């Protein structure tokens, strides 16, 4: 019974965590693009983005990550046999990648706050797509659970990554034509 409650909590907080990760990078993009404004406009926007990023990060995103991980660990304690499942090992590798992604985002937030970030808005758009690829990988690992399906899953992930990169490049060209 604890397993099912932990699973429900895990799913809820993974959704909250992912929402926070997706939105924080959007804020980083807007924050970065605000540098192109007049200095007095940028100063106001910079302060506002710092407040928004800080609240999103420390009230939603980071607590959600910890609660998702805690609920996941609770499931493993309640059902330790899962540790022998190959699909879980694959999922955990991608989860570690997502946790690393989380802390890189935190570093970007601090760099933007101190105005030391060298990230461009286009690079941040690409970075944002990495979270999408990791999310797909995690969900497919949990749902498919088989090696044969993994071949298709990996091919699908590669195609997804290529499509996302092409979309980001296309959007950049679209924005340049629209503004120029």
ChimeraX commands (.cxc) that place a marker at each C-alpha (Angstrom):
marker #1 position 0.00,0.00,0.00 radius 0.5
marker #1 position 2.85,2.40,0.80 radius 0.5
marker #1 position 4.28,1.67,-2.64 radius 0.5
marker #1 position 1.18,3.00,-4.41 radius 0.5
marker #1 position 1.05,6.17,-2.30 radius 0.5
marker #1 position 4.76,6.73,-2.92 radius 0.5
marker #1 position 4.24,6.13,-6.64 radius 0.5
marker #1 position 1.41,8.69,-6.80 radius 0.5
marker #1 position 3.52,11.24,-4.90 radius 0.5
marker #1 position 6.50,10.44,-7.13 radius 0.5
marker #1 position 4.49,11.11,-10.30 radius 0.5
marker #1 position 3.00,14.35,-8.93 radius 0.5
marker #1 position 6.37,15.78,-7.92 radius 0.5
marker #1 position 8.11,14.66,-11.11 radius 0.5
marker #1 position 5.48,16.67,-12.99 radius 0.5
marker #1 position 6.08,19.70,-10.74 radius 0.5
marker #1 position 9.86,19.33,-11.08 radius 0.5
marker #1 position 9.71,19.10,-14.87 radius 0.5
marker #1 position 7.36,22.09,-15.07 radius 0.5
marker #1 position 9.86,24.06,-13.00 radius 0.5
marker #1 position 12.81,22.97,-15.13 radius 0.5
marker #1 position 11.01,23.85,-18.37 radius 0.5
marker #1 position 9.88,27.25,-17.08 radius 0.5
marker #1 position 13.16,28.24,-15.42 radius 0.5
marker #1 position 15.06,27.90,-18.69 radius 0.5
marker #1 position 12.38,29.98,-20.45 radius 0.5
marker #1 position 12.98,32.65,-17.80 radius 0.5
marker #1 position 16.74,32.36,-18.45 radius 0.5
marker #1 position 16.11,32.96,-22.16 radius 0.5
marker #1 position 14.01,36.07,-21.48 radius 0.5
marker #1 position 16.53,37.23,-18.86 radius 0.5
marker #1 position 19.37,36.82,-21.36 radius 0.5
marker #1 position 17.46,38.61,-24.12 radius 0.5
marker #1 position 16.69,41.48,-21.75 radius 0.5
marker #1 position 20.38,42.44,-21.99 radius 0.5
marker #1 position 19.58,43.86,-25.44 radius 0.5
marker #1 position 17.31,46.50,-23.86 radius 0.5
marker #1 position 18.34,49.96,-22.76 radius 0.5
marker #1 position 20.37,49.88,-19.50 radius 0.5
marker #1 position 17.57,51.33,-17.36 radius 0.5
marker #1 position 15.04,48.85,-18.82 radius 0.5
marker #1 position 17.46,45.99,-18.33 radius 0.5
marker #1 position 18.03,46.98,-14.69 radius 0.5
marker #1 position 14.29,46.71,-13.97 radius 0.5
marker #1 position 13.92,43.46,-15.90 radius 0.5
marker #1 position 17.04,41.98,-14.31 radius 0.5
marker #1 position 15.66,42.59,-10.81 radius 0.5
marker #1 position 12.28,41.12,-11.78 radius 0.5
marker #1 position 13.79,38.04,-13.40 radius 0.5
marker #1 position 15.96,37.44,-10.34 radius 0.5
marker #1 position 12.85,37.45,-8.12 radius 0.5
marker #1 position 10.91,35.17,-10.47 radius 0.5
marker #1 position 13.80,32.73,-10.92 radius 0.5
marker #1 position 14.53,32.62,-7.20 radius 0.5
marker #1 position 10.92,31.90,-6.22 radius 0.5
marker #1 position 10.38,29.32,-8.95 radius 0.5
marker #1 position 13.64,27.58,-8.08 radius 0.5
marker #1 position 13.42,27.48,-4.31 radius 0.5
marker #1 position 9.64,27.21,-3.80 radius 0.5
marker #1 position 8.68,24.82,-6.62 radius 0.5
marker #1 position 11.50,23.26,-8.64 radius 0.5
marker #1 position 14.07,22.20,-6.05 radius 0.5
marker #1 position 11.60,20.99,-3.39 radius 0.5
marker #1 position 9.80,19.01,-6.12 radius 0.5
marker #1 position 13.06,17.36,-7.15 radius 0.5
marker #1 position 13.81,16.29,-3.59 radius 0.5
marker #1 position 10.26,15.04,-2.98 radius 0.5
marker #1 position 10.26,13.09,-6.29 radius 0.5
marker #1 position 13.57,11.47,-5.35 radius 0.5
marker #1 position 12.38,10.73,-1.81 radius 0.5
marker #1 position 9.17,9.13,-3.11 radius 0.5
marker #1 position 11.23,7.10,-5.61 radius 0.5
marker #1 position 13.52,5.88,-2.86 radius 0.5
marker #1 position 10.47,5.01,-0.75 radius 0.5
marker #1 position 9.21,2.80,-3.60 radius 0.5
marker #1 position 12.59,1.05,-3.75 radius 0.5
marker #1 position 12.61,0.45,0.00 radius 0.5
marker #1 position 9.08,-0.94,-0.17 radius 0.5
marker #1 position 9.81,-3.06,-3.27 radius 0.5
marker #1 position 13.58,-3.78,-3.25 radius 0.5
marker #1 position 13.19,-6.42,-5.97 radius 0.5
marker #1 position 12.91,-3.55,-8.47 radius 0.5
marker #1 position 16.64,-3.02,-8.06 radius 0.5
marker #1 position 17.18,-6.17,-10.14 radius 0.5
marker #1 position 15.20,-4.81,-13.10 radius 0.5
marker #1 position 17.35,-3.68,-16.02 radius 0.5
marker #1 position 14.87,-0.99,-17.06 radius 0.5
marker #1 position 15.21,0.62,-13.63 radius 0.5
marker #1 position 19.00,0.84,-14.03 radius 0.5
marker #1 position 18.47,2.62,-17.36 radius 0.5
marker #1 position 15.88,4.94,-15.79 radius 0.5
marker #1 position 18.20,5.77,-12.90 radius 0.5
marker #1 position 21.02,6.71,-15.28 radius 0.5
marker #1 position 18.69,9.17,-17.02 radius 0.5
marker #1 position 17.42,10.43,-13.64 radius 0.5
marker #1 position 21.02,11.12,-12.59 radius 0.5
marker #1 position 21.38,13.04,-15.86 radius 0.5
marker #1 position 18.26,15.05,-15.00 radius 0.5
marker #1 position 19.60,15.80,-11.51 radius 0.5
marker #1 position 22.84,17.00,-13.11 radius 0.5
marker #1 position 20.75,19.12,-15.49 radius 0.5
marker #1 position 18.96,20.57,-12.46 radius 0.5
marker #1 position 22.19,21.70,-10.82 radius 0.5
marker #1 position 23.57,23.16,-14.07 radius 0.5
marker #1 position 20.38,25.22,-14.24 radius 0.5
marker #1 position 21.03,26.39,-10.70 radius 0.5
marker #1 position 24.53,27.48,-11.71 radius 0.5
marker #1 position 23.09,29.36,-14.72 radius 0.5
marker #1 position 20.63,31.11,-12.40 radius 0.5
marker #1 position 23.47,32.31,-10.17 radius 0.5
marker #1 position 25.51,33.39,-13.21 radius 0.5
marker #1 position 22.58,35.44,-14.52 radius 0.5
marker #1 position 22.07,36.97,-11.09 radius 0.5
marker #1 position 25.69,38.11,-10.94 radius 0.5
marker #1 position 25.60,39.09,-14.64 radius 0.5
marker #1 position 28.39,36.60,-15.37 radius 0.5
marker #1 position 26.48,34.28,-17.72 radius 0.5
marker #1 position 27.97,33.61,-21.14 radius 0.5
marker #1 position 24.95,31.58,-22.28 radius 0.5
marker #1 position 23.20,32.91,-25.40 radius 0.5
marker #1 position 19.44,32.68,-25.78 radius 0.5
marker #1 position 19.91,30.20,-28.63 radius 0.5
marker #1 position 22.19,28.00,-26.53 radius 0.5
marker #1 position 19.63,28.14,-23.71 radius 0.5
marker #1 position 16.90,27.05,-26.13 radius 0.5
marker #1 position 19.00,24.02,-27.05 radius 0.5
marker #1 position 19.68,23.39,-23.36 radius 0.5
marker #1 position 15.94,23.44,-22.68 radius 0.5
marker #1 position 15.43,20.63,-25.19 radius 0.5
marker #1 position 17.82,18.37,-23.28 radius 0.5
marker #1 position 15.29,18.21,-20.45 radius 0.5
marker #1 position 12.68,17.09,-22.99 radius 0.5
marker #1 position 14.94,14.32,-24.27 radius 0.5
marker #1 position 15.71,13.14,-20.72 radius 0.5
marker #1 position 12.00,13.15,-19.85 radius 0.5
marker #1 position 11.19,11.05,-22.93 radius 0.5
marker #1 position 13.99,8.62,-22.09 radius 0.5
marker #1 position 12.80,8.19,-18.50 radius 0.5
marker #1 position 9.16,7.67,-19.45 radius 0.5
marker #1 position 9.99,5.20,-22.22 radius 0.5
marker #1 position 12.31,3.25,-19.91 radius 0.5
marker #1 position 9.54,2.91,-17.32 radius 0.5
marker #1 position 6.74,2.13,-19.74 radius 0.5
marker #1 position 8.49,-0.14,-22.27 radius 0.5
marker #1 position 10.74,-2.12,-19.91 radius 0.5
marker #1 position 12.21,-4.32,-22.67 radius 0.5
marker #1 position 15.47,-4.40,-24.58 radius 0.5
marker #1 position 13.84,-4.84,-28.01 radius 0.5
marker #1 position 11.68,-1.79,-27.42 radius 0.5
marker #1 position 14.82,0.05,-26.32 radius 0.5
marker #1 position 16.27,-0.18,-29.81 radius 0.5
marker #1 position 13.22,1.66,-31.12 radius 0.5
marker #1 position 13.32,3.96,-28.12 radius 0.5
marker #1 position 16.92,5.01,-28.75 radius 0.5
marker #1 position 16.21,5.60,-32.43 radius 0.5
marker #1 position 13.14,7.60,-31.45 radius 0.5
marker #1 position 15.13,9.66,-28.95 radius 0.5
marker #1 position 17.76,10.46,-31.55 radius 0.5
marker #1 position 15.08,11.49,-34.03 radius 0.5
marker #1 position 13.39,13.58,-31.34 radius 0.5
marker #1 position 16.67,15.31,-30.48 radius 0.5
marker #1 position 17.34,16.04,-34.16 radius 0.5
marker #1 position 13.81,17.38,-34.65 radius 0.5
marker #1 position 14.13,19.61,-31.59 radius 0.5
marker #1 position 17.48,21.00,-32.77 radius 0.5
marker #1 position 16.06,21.69,-36.23 radius 0.5
marker #1 position 13.03,23.40,-34.65 radius 0.5
marker #1 position 15.27,25.62,-32.51 radius 0.5
marker #1 position 17.38,26.57,-35.54 radius 0.5
marker #1 position 14.26,27.23,-37.61 radius 0.5
marker #1 position 12.79,29.41,-34.84 radius 0.5
marker #1 position 16.03,31.41,-34.64 radius 0.5
marker #1 position 15.90,32.10,-38.40 radius 0.5
marker #1 position 12.20,32.98,-38.12 radius 0.5
marker #1 position 12.91,35.48,-35.33 radius 0.5
marker #1 position 15.80,37.02,-37.25 radius 0.5
marker #1 position 13.63,37.51,-40.36 radius 0.5
marker #1 position 10.77,38.90,-38.29 radius 0.5
marker #1 position 12.99,41.42,-36.44 radius 0.5
marker #1 position 15.15,42.30,-39.41 radius 0.5
marker link #1:1,2 radius 0.2
marker link #1:2,3 radius 0.2
marker link #1:3,4 radius 0.2
marker link #1:4,5 radius 0.2
marker link #1:5,6 radius 0.2
marker link #1:6,7 radius 0.2
marker link #1:7,8 radius 0.2
marker link #1:8,9 radius 0.2
marker link #1:9,10 radius 0.2
marker link #1:10,11 radius 0.2
marker link #1:11,12 radius 0.2
marker link #1:12,13 radius 0.2
marker link #1:13,14 radius 0.2
marker link #1:14,15 radius 0.2
marker link #1:15,16 radius 0.2
marker link #1:16,17 radius 0.2
marker link #1:17,18 radius 0.2
marker link #1:18,19 radius 0.2
marker link #1:19,20 radius 0.2
marker link #1:20,21 radius 0.2
marker link #1:21,22 radius 0.2
marker link #1:22,23 radius 0.2
marker link #1:23,24 radius 0.2
marker link #1:24,25 radius 0.2
marker link #1:25,26 radius 0.2
marker link #1:26,27 radius 0.2
marker link #1:27,28 radius 0.2
marker link #1:28,29 radius 0.2
marker link #1:29,30 radius 0.2
marker link #1:30,31 radius 0.2
marker link #1:31,32 radius 0.2
marker link #1:32,33 radius 0.2
marker link #1:33,34 radius 0.2
marker link #1:34,35 radius 0.2
marker link #1:35,36 radius 0.2
marker link #1:36,37 radius 0.2
marker link #1:37,38 radius 0.2
marker link #1:38,39 radius 0.2
marker link #1:39,40 radius 0.2
marker link #1:40,41 radius 0.2
marker link #1:41,42 radius 0.2
marker link #1:42,43 radius 0.2
marker link #1:43,44 radius 0.2
marker link #1:44,45 radius 0.2
marker link #1:45,46 radius 0.2
marker link #1:46,47 radius 0.2
marker link #1:47,48 radius 0.2
marker link #1:48,49 radius 0.2
marker link #1:49,50 radius 0.2
marker link #1:50,51 radius 0.2
marker link #1:51,52 radius 0.2
marker link #1:52,53 radius 0.2
marker link #1:53,54 radius 0.2
marker link #1:54,55 radius 0.2
marker link #1:55,56 radius 0.2
marker link #1:56,57 radius 0.2
marker link #1:57,58 radius 0.2
marker link #1:58,59 radius 0.2
marker link #1:59,60 radius 0.2
marker link #1:60,61 radius 0.2
marker link #1:61,62 radius 0.2
marker link #1:62,63 radius 0.2
marker link #1:63,64 radius 0.2
marker link #1:64,65 radius 0.2
marker link #1:65,66 radius 0.2
marker link #1:66,67 radius 0.2
marker link #1:67,68 radius 0.2
marker link #1:68,69 radius 0.2
marker link #1:69,70 radius 0.2
marker link #1:70,71 radius 0.2
marker link #1:71,72 radius 0.2
marker link #1:72,73 radius 0.2
marker link #1:73,74 radius 0.2
marker link #1:74,75 radius 0.2
marker link #1:75,76 radius 0.2
marker link #1:76,77 radius 0.2
marker link #1:77,78 radius 0.2
marker link #1:78,79 radius 0.2
marker link #1:79,80 radius 0.2
marker link #1:80,81 radius 0.2
marker link #1:81,82 radius 0.2
marker link #1:82,83 radius 0.2
marker link #1:83,84 radius 0.2
marker link #1:84,85 radius 0.2
marker link #1:85,86 radius 0.2
marker link #1:86,87 radius 0.2
marker link #1:87,88 radius 0.2
marker link #1:88,89 radius 0.2
marker link #1:89,90 radius 0.2
marker link #1:90,91 radius 0.2
marker link #1:91,92 radius 0.2
marker link #1:92,93 radius 0.2
marker link #1:93,94 radius 0.2
marker link #1:94,95 radius 0.2
marker link #1:95,96 radius 0.2
marker link #1:96,97 radius 0.2
marker link #1:97,98 radius 0.2
marker link #1:98,99 radius 0.2
marker link #1:99,100 radius 0.2
marker link #1:100,101 radius 0.2
marker link #1:101,102 radius 0.2
marker link #1:102,103 radius 0.2
marker link #1:103,104 radius 0.2
marker link #1:104,105 radius 0.2
marker link #1:105,106 radius 0.2
marker link #1:106,107 radius 0.2
marker link #1:107,108 radius 0.2
marker link #1:108,109 radius 0.2
marker link #1:109,110 radius 0.2
marker link #1:110,111 radius 0.2
marker link #1:111,112 radius 0.2
marker link #1:112,113 radius 0.2
marker link #1:113,114 radius 0.2
marker link #1:114,115 radius 0.2
marker link #1:115,116 radius 0.2
marker link #1:116,117 radius 0.2
marker link #1:117,118 radius 0.2
marker link #1:118,119 radius 0.2
marker link #1:119,120 radius 0.2
marker link #1:120,121 radius 0.2
marker link #1:121,122 radius 0.2
marker link #1:122,123 radius 0.2
marker link #1:123,124 radius 0.2
marker link #1:124,125 radius 0.2
marker link #1:125,126 radius 0.2
marker link #1:126,127 radius 0.2
marker link #1:127,128 radius 0.2
marker link #1:128,129 radius 0.2
marker link #1:129,130 radius 0.2
marker link #1:130,131 radius 0.2
marker link #1:131,132 radius 0.2
marker link #1:132,133 radius 0.2
marker link #1:133,134 radius 0.2
marker link #1:134,135 radius 0.2
marker link #1:135,136 radius 0.2
marker link #1:136,137 radius 0.2
marker link #1:137,138 radius 0.2
marker link #1:138,139 radius 0.2
marker link #1:139,140 radius 0.2
marker link #1:140,141 radius 0.2
marker link #1:141,142 radius 0.2
marker link #1:142,143 radius 0.2
marker link #1:143,144 radius 0.2
marker link #1:144,145 radius 0.2
marker link #1:145,146 radius 0.2
marker link #1:146,147 radius 0.2
marker link #1:147,148 radius 0.2
marker link #1:148,149 radius 0.2
marker link #1:149,150 radius 0.2
marker link #1:150,151 radius 0.2
marker link #1:151,152 radius 0.2
marker link #1:152,153 radius 0.2
marker link #1:153,154 radius 0.2
marker link #1:154,155 radius 0.2
marker link #1:155,156 radius 0.2
marker link #1:156,157 radius 0.2
marker link #1:157,158 radius 0.2
marker link #1:158,159 radius 0.2
marker link #1:159,160 radius 0.2
marker link #1:160,161 radius 0.2
marker link #1:161,162 radius 0.2
marker link #1:162,163 radius 0.2
marker link #1:163,164 radius 0.2
marker link #1:164,165 radius 0.2
marker link #1:165,166 radius 0.2
marker link #1:166,167 radius 0.2
marker link #1:167,168 radius 0.2
marker link #1:168,169 radius 0.2
marker link #1:169,170 radius 0.2
marker link #1:170,171 radius 0.2
marker link #1:171,172 radius 0.2
marker link #1:172,173 radius 0.2
marker link #1:173,174 radius 0.2
marker link #1:174,175 radius 0.2
marker link #1:175,176 radius 0.2
marker link #1:176,177 radius 0.2
marker link #1:177,178 radius 0.2
marker link #1:178,179 radius 0.2
marker link #1:179,180 radius 0.2
view
